[in-house]
């Protein structure tokens, strides 16, 4: 007798349910539920609290860190113009990281229990509940963990004076990404660049998740051939 496919109960904490979907997870997670009220993730209230972050926490936490990093570079002999160049370079590096992480990590296909669970926590929850405003930006603790490899690479490949400012530029690019991402979901952009970015991003959510991986810029989608086709973006107008 064939076993009955697992069904997620949306009235119960979701995180430890989604892994049981197995191969059906990828289809389930890309069928969005449009509601401003997000689901409960954990039964434990403390863990549940850690999954929720208001958007303004991102600049509040990271802009002082970025300023401190630049000041370290200046104290080590970097000129203000060189520090500005490092910040710009870090932002550019972030745009490639933004695209790469989104395309290859956030959208990797998973099947096993723990892979599905981790994917849901990392990005799947955003595709399932795209209007959940408290789970749209990355909690600072998660950002800290994910930024460690970037800091190690920058520290090993640049001078002690350049590394802090370059890393600060990467963090500034991240802050720009997270607040832009929130705005594209919850803001009301006027006609022009911001409206086009919103259309481009919503196409990724609601039409084709295999294209449109940039958030702050379509630069790398154009470079790597994943920019949404004219036909699919026009259907979102």
C-alpha positions, 0 to 999 in steps of 0.5 A: 500500500502506497504511503500518503504524501506528507502535508504541511499543516500551516496552523502549526510551526513550520520549520520542522515540518517542511523537511518531511516533504522530501522531493515535493519540497521544491514545488511546495515552497515555490507556491507562494501564500500572499499574506502580510501575516507570516507563519509560526516557525518554532514552538519555542518563543525564544527561537521564534523571536530570533526569526523576526527582524524589522527592516530598520535594524539592518542599517541601525546595526551595520552602519556603525560597524561600517564606519568603524571599519573605515576608521580602522583603515584610515588609522592604518594610513589609508587616505580618505580617497583610497578609503572611498575607493575601497568602499566602492570596490566592496560594494561591487564585490557584494553585487556579485556575491548577491547574485551568486548566493541567490542563484546557487545557494538560495535556489539550490534544489534540496530533497533530504529532511535537513537540507529542506529544513535549512533551505526553508530557513535560509530562503525558502520561507521568503518564497513561500511567504513573500510578504512576511515583512518580519522575515524579509531582511537577514537577522544580524546574527545570521549575517555575521556568520555568513560574512566570516568567509568574506572577511577571511578572503579579504584579509588574506588577499589585501593589505592590513590597511585596505582590508577593513574598508574593503570589507566595510564596502561589502557590508555597505553593499549588503545593507543597500541590498537588504533595505532595497529588497524590503522596499521592493516588496513593501514600498510603492515606487514611482515610475522609473528605476525603482518601479522597474526593479520591483517589476523585475524582482516580482517576476522572479517570485511569481513567474520564473524563479530560475531567472532574475537573481539580482536584487539591487541591480540586474547587472549580473543577470545580464552578464550571465544570461539570466535576465527575465525575458521581455515576455515574462516581465511584460506580463507583470506590468 
